[in-house]
Structures are given as C-alpha cells and as structure tokens.
Amino acid sequence: MMASILSAESRPREGSTDNKYISVAEFYNGRSIFITGGTGFMGKVLIEKLLRSCPGIKNIFILIRPKRGQDVSERLLEMISSPLFERIRQENPANLKKIVPINGDITLNELGISEIDQSTICQEVSIVFHSAATVKFDEKIKESVTINMIGTKQLMELCHRMLCLDALVHVSTAYCNCDKKDVCEIIYPPPYNPEDIIQLVRWFPEDILEKLTFSLIGNRPNNYTFTKAMAEHMLLKEARGLPVSIVRPSIVLSSFKEPISGWVDNFNGPTGIVSAVSKGLFRTILCEESYVADLIPVDLVINLMIVAAWHTASRRNVSNITVYNCTSGNDNPITWGKFVHMCIKNMREHPVEGVLWYPTGNLRTNFALNFIHGLLTHFIPAVFLDIISIVMGRKPIMKIVQSKLGKAATCLQYFTNAQWRFRNDNVRNLLTFLSTEDKHIFQFDVATIDWTDYIQRYVLGFREFLFKQSPSTLEKCRNNMYKMYLLHQFTKLVLIGCIWRFLLKKSYRLRSVWQKILNSLVGIMKIIAFF
C-alpha cells in the first residue's frame, strides 16, 4: 500500500530545517490505524479527533468485544450515534464508514482476533494506539495483570507481525510511579520481573493471589498503578526495536473544547464524587486542599497521542522509547481546594435536576472529623431516606449509593492527600516540532487552560452528558436551588438554636450571661424607641 508508510524523504525529521515539513493531518493521509480500547472514554475521543482532523485516513480498525447481548456492529453503531460524533455526522458522515470493528478481546489469546482479521491488520496498519486497560482501582490482581500486562504483551506480538508499522503509542498513567514524588519521563526499574508476575497470576489460585496482593504492590495504592508500571517495563523487552512511545496522562477529566466542551461519559475519578456533591449527596472527603490537583482535559491527551505517533514515525532509527508525562501541575497548577470551590460555585449557578440538598463540600485532613461528618451527613440521612422509601413502597437505594460513594472516595483519597512533581520536558519539546497551524489543530499545551472557564464547562458537561439534563431546564433548577439555599440556612439556624438551648439548660453561668445580653438588648431597643 503506497500511502501506508511514508518514505524516509517525506517523514518529518526532528531538528532538520532542510526537509519539507509534513503536517500531522498529511502524515495520516492514506494510513490505516489500529486502536485497542476504542470504545472507552479516551478511545472514543481519539477516533472522533482522527476522523475529523485527519480526514485522509484510510481506515480505523478498533478492537471490540461483544457485550450485554450486543455484537460488535451494534456496539459500534451505538458509539457513533452518541453526541460526541455529532459534528462528523453533520460535516462528513461518510468518514464514519472508515471505522472497521474487529471482533476480539484484550484478555484472550491472540487478542481473540480471527486469522483473517489478523492478516488484514498486519498488512495494512501502520499506526497503533493501545489504550485498552482496566482503570478500576479495586480490580482483582488477576484481572489487572491479564488486561494491563498480558494484553499488552499479546499486542506486541501482533505488532511484530505488522509489515509497515511506523508508530505504536502506549497509554499508561502518570501515577504508575506514584511511589516516587519526583517523576521523570523515563521507564523506572520495576520491583519484580514482569514475566514473573504474569507466571504467578497464571499458576496461583485467585484466593492466594488476593492474599499476596498487598505485599506485591508495595508502596503503590492499588493494582492499577502497579500493573501499568509493570507493563511499561515489559515494553522495553517486548518492543524489541519497534517504534514505541508512551503517553502518561494524569487525572483525565472532560473535554476542554473538542469536539464538545465538557463532554464526559463516565463517573470515574473525581467526576463521581463531584457529581454526587452537585446532587447534595456527598459533603466531606479527606483531602489536603493546598496540594496540586493534576487534572488534564481528555482532548489535550488525545492531541498529544496523535502528535506523539507523528513524531515517533519520524524517529524510527532511534531505539529508545520516548515517554510523555501528560500533566498540568508543572505548567498550570490548580489546587484541590480551588478545584472543589470552583466546582461548587458552578453547581450552584448551574444546578442539576433532582437535588436533594444544597451543594456544599468540606475538605478535611483529620480522619476522625471526616468520619463523624460523614456519619452525620451521609449515612444517617441515607438510612432516613431509605426508611421513607420503604414506607412508600419503593426500593431503598440511598444506603447503597452512599456505600459506593464512600468506596470511591476511599480510592481517591491517596491522590488527594499526596503531591507529585511530574517532569514534562519531552512534552514541551514536542511542541517545538509543530507548525503554528498544527499547534492550533492538535492543541496540547496545558498552559492555555483557563481553569475558571474549564470548570464551568466541566460542570455543565456532566449535567448534560452524564445526567442527561437539557440546558433548557436550568432556569427552573436555579429557582429550586434558591429554595434549597433557604432551607439550608433555616436548618442551620434551627440546629444552632437547639444546640444553644441545650447548652443553656446545662449551664447556670451561661444562662446568667445570656440573660444579661438579652436585658442589654432590651435596654438598647427602649432607647432607640424613645428617640
């Protein structure tokens, strides 16, 4: 295939001024792409961006497994019917036909891909994006190793058979080395040989593996960060000369600008907690508010991945794997306190429907105070609401909801009570190779993020895309929020009055002081009335 691989003369070369500049979109002309994790949050944004900004692409093969009674064609149709692909449906619907579903599963031998599909991929594909992973922090070690490590190893085996592979971009996480506070753009030595971990999981029964998990992961908080670190080191051996780069995003949130500002399709990470706060369901979490929240919009991550493949293809003669820390803390930091404050401010200005209480939030560093506050504002109200549901003949769910939120908060607390410095020299350097136009089209400079603007889009985004609430209902919701505010203030006054009454009843001295204050106020009122 003539366009499946660029000639040495036409590839963009780093540091060269004599060679013709090949734009990113031009580089992708006529190429076929293979994507794992294409139906996930980041995968969908990647597919949409490639089709819209690199319209000359030949095909995008995406690995999809049948799920919930849907075959791969049905899942693909459901995906491209979402609001995320609305611009392409309007502007260039024919490009959607370039998406080719490949029936397979990252956990199966040879990725579960048929021999015919393997042959097609090996002959046509020149760019691979590997984003398939389990991102569950509480995933069992066997499942995490199978998906994040064995799946990556099997993909490497397929890549070695590709006739014209120019670039493989592996998506990792900035927190795979969270046992270090200063994280550079290098692959760190692992505590174990990755192959030993794979053999351990293959031969040991699950109950023994679960008992070993805590000692295996060491200073890391969960199986996700552990297996992603193992997968990175495994690439050093398994890649064996393949043109590979690694992109490590930090905490990925909704899109900043493209293709729709605020687009998000899951409750993972902070979004689950923040959206619960917007409903009045969650009010306190362990968090050091002065620490940097290293957040990154999903469209910036995707732009970096696309450009990383472009640049990797230009350096095929370079044997080392380039790592990109896709983070915001160095160049455009925002603290957890500011993030939460701005979220709550926007929740009140752009409220969701079905709010149970006025949105407030407390960031605490004291475990005991956080537990007591959670008991009073999370657990007890949940039990009370469940009792009302039972009396009304409805299914009680609030205690279950609070249990899930508590579990999510516990998983998140490791990241909200520690701070890292992620070096991003390679990301900054990559920007220098782009033309002005490509910097605009494939924007990944985090310094351009206006957090005030972004967080407003973020709140409006999960309101519309997660809660499926129309912007037309905002005015009605604002009126309801005002009522919630009055109820919130009235409740505080009643609570303060009850506490004060209890204290007066218990203390003679306090009653005496209070009586003197009342007498003084009465005297002042009489003087005012006299004049």
N, C-alpha and C positions, 0 to 999 in steps of 0.2 A: 504494500500500500504506500503510494508515493508520499502522502502527507502524514503518515503515522509517525514518522520520525524526522526531525529536522537535520539537515546536513551540517557538518562541522562549520561550514562557512556562514550558515544562516542563524545559528544559535546565538543568543545574547551572551557576550563574554564579560566576565567581571574584570573591571579595571582597564577595559580596552576602549580607546576612542576612535580606532581606525575602522572597526566593524560597524556595519549597519545595525541600528537599534531595532530589535524585533519587539513590538508591543506585546503585552500579555495576551490580549484577545487574538492577535495574529498568530502567536505561538500555538494557541489551542485549535487553530483552524485545521479541519480535517482529521483531528485526533479522536480516538476512542478512549473513554475513561472507564475505570472500574472502581466502584465505591462499595465498601462494606459499612454497615451502619447507616445506610442511606434513608431508612425510614425513621431514624431518630431525630432528635431536636436539631443538632448541628448538621446532620446529613441532609435534611430537607432544605435547610438554608443554603448549603453548598450546591445542591442540584439546581435550585432556583437561580442562584447567582451565576453559575456556569452557563445555563441556558440563556439567561437574559444579557449578560455582559460579554459572553464569548459565543455569539450565535453561530459561528462557523464550525463548532464542534460537530463531529460526525455522529457518535453515539455515546450514551452514558449507560453502562451496564451496572445495575445495582443488585446486590445480593439481598434477597428477600426470602423469608421463610413463611409458610402458611401459618395462620394464627386465628384463633377463635372462629374456626369454620370458614375462614376466607382463604381462597387460593392467592397466589402471588399477583395475578392480574387484578383481582378485586382490591387487594391492598394498595396496589399502585394507583388504581382509579380513585380510591378514597383519598389518597395522599394528594394527588394533583387537583382534586376538587376542593381542597381547603383554601381559605382566604390568602394563604401565603403565595399561591400561584396565580392569583387574580390578574396581576399585571401581564404575565405571559399569556394567559388565556385571552386577554384583551388585545395585546400588542402583537404577539407572534405565536398563536396557538399551534401552528404546525411543528414548532420546536419541541413540544411535549411528546411528539411521536418518536423523538430521539432517545427517550428513556426506555431501556430494554430490561425488563425484570429477569433476574437469574434465580431460579429456584434453588435454594441452598440454606445452609445453617452453619454459622461460625463454629458451632460445637461438634459438628460431625466430621468424620474422616474425609479428607479432600474437600472440606467445607460443604459436603453434601451436594456438590455440583456434578451434573451429568458429564459423561465423556465428550458429548457433542458441544456442550456449553464451554467446557474447559478448552477444547480445541479452538473455539471461536475467540475466546478471551486471549489465549496465548498467541494467536496470530494477529489480532487487531489492536489490543490495548497497549498504549504507550505511557499512560499516567495512571497511578493507583493512589487512592485516598483510603486509608484504613482508619475508620473511626468507630468500628463496632467494638463495644465494650459493655460490661455491666458496671453501672455507676452507683449501684446500691452500696452504701457504706456498711450495711449489716448483712451483706450477701455471705453465704457459707463459703469457706475457703475452697472447697472442691469446685464449686460453680465459678468462683472468681478466677481460679487458675485455668480452668477449662476454657473460659471465654477470653480472658485477657492475655493469657500466655500461650496455651496450646493453639488457640485460634490464630494468634499472630504467627506462631511457628509454621502452621499449615499454609497460611497466606504467603509466607516467604518461599515455601516450596513451590507454590504456584507461580510466583513472580520469577523464579529462576528459569521457568519454562517459557516465559514470555519472550517472543522474538525481538521485540522492539521497545522494551521498557526504558523510558528516559527518566522517570522520577517516581519515587514512592514516598508519600507523606504519611507518617505515622502520628496519630493524635494521642498524646499522653496527657499528663496533668502537671501543673506547676508544683503540686503538693506531693508528687511521688517521692521527693526527697525532703519531706517535712520534718525529718529527724535532724535536719541542718537548718540553721537560721539565716545563713547567707548562701543562696543557691545560685550557682553559676550555670552557664549554658554548656554543660558537659554531662556526659554519662558517668555517674558515680559508681564505683565498685560496689557490688551487692553483698549482703551478709552471707549469701549462700550461692552455690552454683544453680542457675535457673533450671538446668536439666534435672538436678537432684530433687527440686521442688515438684517438678512435673511427675517424676517417678514415684515420689512419696504419695501424691494425690491419686495416682493410678492404682497403687497397690494397697494402700491402707484403707480400712473401712471408715465411713463418714464420722461415726461417733468418736473414734480415736483422733481423727483429724481435727475435730472441733476442740478436743482437749489440748491439742498441740498448738492451736492457732495463736493463742496469746504469746507463747514463747517464740513462735516463728516470726511474727510481725515486729517484735521488739518494741522500739520507740515509736513506731508508726501507729496511728489511731485505729486503723481498720484494714480489712483485706484489700480494699480497692487501691489505696495508695501503695500497699506492699506489692501487689501483683503488677501494677503499672510500672513500678521501679524495676521489677524482675524482667518484664517484657522489654524495657529499654535496653538492658544489658544483654538480653538474649539476641537483640538485633545485631550487636557487634559481631556475633558468631554466625548467625543465620543469614545475614545480608550478604556476606562474602563478596564484596565488590559491587553490589547493587547500588544504584544512585538513590540514597535514602536521606531524608531529613525528618526531624522530629519537631512537632509543634506542641508546646505545653501551655494550654490556657489555664488561667486561674479559675475564679468562680464565674461561670458563664451565666449571664442574665439575658433578658430580652433584647431584641434588635434595637439599635440606635436610630438608624434611618432606613435601612433597606431590608426587604422591599417595602415593608410597612413598619413604621416606627412603633415600638412597643410590642412587636409580635413575640409571643411565647406560647408553648403548647404543653407545658408540664409544671408540676408543683415542686420540682426538685430544688434542693439547696435553700437559700433564704426565701425564695418565692413562696414556698408553702407556709412558712411562718408569717411572712409579711401579709399575704392574702388572708390568713386567719385573723391577724390584727385588724384588717380592714372590716371584717365581719363582727368585730368585738368579741372574738372567741379566745384570743390569746393576749396576755398583758405583761408578762415578765419572762426574762431569759438571762442566763449567766453570760455576761459579755463585758469586755473591757472597752468602754466607749472611746477611749483615746487611741486605740490601736487602729492601724490602717486596714480597711476592708478592701482587699484586692479583687475588685469586680471588673468584668470585661464584657461588653456587648457582643452577642453572638455574631453579628455581621462583620465586626472587626476581626474576629478569629478566622472566619471563613475567608475573608480577603487575604489575610496573611497566609493561609494554607494554599490558596490558589497561586499567589506570588512565589511562595516557597517552592512549589513544584516547577514553576517557570525558571527560577534561579538554579534549582538543583539540576535541571536538564542542561544548563549551560556549563556545569562543573563536573561532567561525567568522568573526567580524568582525575578528579580529586577523590581519594579513597575514604577520607574521614566522613562521619555522619555529622551534619550540622544540626544543632539544637537551637530552637527559638522559644524563649520564655515569653509567652504572650500574656503580659501582665500590665497593670496600670499603676501599681504602688510607687514605682520609681519616678515616673514622669508626670503623673496626675493623680496624686493620692487623695483619698477621701476616707475619713474615719468612720467606724461603725456608728458612733454617736450621731454624726452628721447625717449619715445614710438613713438611720432609723427616724431621726427627727424630720427629715425632708419627706420621707415616705408617709409618715403620719399626717404631716401638714397637707399633703396632696390627697390622702384618703379622706380627709375632712372636706376638702374643696371639691373632690370628685368622688363622692361616696358610691358604694355598690348597693344593690338592692338586697333586702333581707338582712339588714344589720341588726344584730341582737343587742348591741350596746355601743356607746360612744367609743371610738377607737383611741386607745391610749397605750403607751408602752413604757416599760421600765427596764433599763439595762443595769443589772446588779453584778457585783463581784463577790458578794457574800452568799455562800451556798445556803445557809440556814434561812436568811431573809428571803432569798429567792424561792425556797421550798415553801415557806409559810405563806408568802404572797400567792404562789401558785395554788396552794391548797384552798385559799380563801376565794380566789378569783377564777380558777379553772375547774377544780374538782367539785367543790360544793355546789356552785351554780349548775354544773353538768348533771349532778345527781338530782337536784331540784327540778330541772327541766325534763329529765327522764321520767321522774315521778308524774309530772303533769302529762307527759305523752302517754304513759300507761293508763292514767285515769281517763284520757280522751280516746283510748283505744288505738293509739298509734304505736309504732315500733320505737323503742328508746334507743337513740343513737349517740347522744351527746357525750356519754362517758367513753364510748368507743372512739369518737372524734378526738376527745382530749387525750386519750391514751396514745393515739397516733401522732398528735402534735407534740406530746411530751417526748416521744421516741425520736421524732425529727429534730427537736430542739437539743436533745442529748447528743445526737450525731453531729450537730452543727457547733456545739459548744467548744470543741477542740480548736476550731478555726476562728472563733470569735474571742478566744482568750489567749491567743498567741500571735506573734508577729514575725514576718519573714521579710528578707530583702531579696528580691528576685532580680538578678542581673539580666539586662536585656540588650547587650551590646550588639548581638547578631541581628536583632530586630531593627535596631536603629540603623545598622549598616545596610540592611536590605533596602531600606527606604532610599538610600543614595543611588541605587541602581535603576530606579524607576524614573520615567519621564514625568513631567508635570501632569500630563493628562492621565497617565496610569496611577499616579498618586491620588488623583481625584476619584477615578473609577473604582480602584481597589484600595480604598482608604483603610489603613490600619494603624495610623498614628494616634495613640491614646491621648496625646496632649491636646487634641482637638475636641475632646469630650467636654461639654458643659454639663456638669453633674446636675445642676438645678433643672435644666431642660430635659436631660435624660431621665431623671427620676419621675418627673411629671409624665413623660411618655410611658415609662415603666408601669406606673400605677394605672394609667388609662388603658394600657395594653392588657394587663391581667384582668382588668374589669371586663374588657370586650372579648378577649380571646379565650380566657380560662372560665370566667363566669358567664360568658355568652350574653352579656347585657348591652343593649343598644345605647349609643350616646344620647338618643332622644329621651331617655329616662332620667338623665342627670338632674334636671331641674326638680323633678318630683323627689328624687333621692336627697337633694340638698335641703328641701323642706323637711323631710323626715329626719335628716341629720341634725337640724336645728332643734327639733323636738327631743332627740336623743341627748343633745347637749344640755337642754334644760332639765331633763330627767336626771342626767349625770350629776349636775350641780345640786339639784334638790336632794338627791340621795346622799351626797357628801355632807350637806347641811344637817340632814336627819341623823347621819352617823355621828357627826361631831356633837350634835345635841345629846344623843344617847350616851356617848362617852362622858361628856361633861356632867350630865345628870348623875351618872354612876359615880363619878369622882366626887361630886358634891355630897352625895349620900354617904360616902365612905369617910370623908374628911371634914371634921368640925372647923378646923382652921381655914380650909378652903372655902367653906360656906360663909365664914365670917368675912373673909376678903371679898368674896363675891357680893355679899350684902352691902359692903361699903362702896363697891364700884357702882352698884345699882342706885344707892342713895345719892351718890355724887352725880350720876346721870340725871336723876330726877331733879336734883337741885339746879343743874345747868339748864334743863328744859324749862323750869319755872322762871329762871332769869330771862331766858330768851322770850318766853311768852309775855313777861312783864313789859319788855321793851317793844 
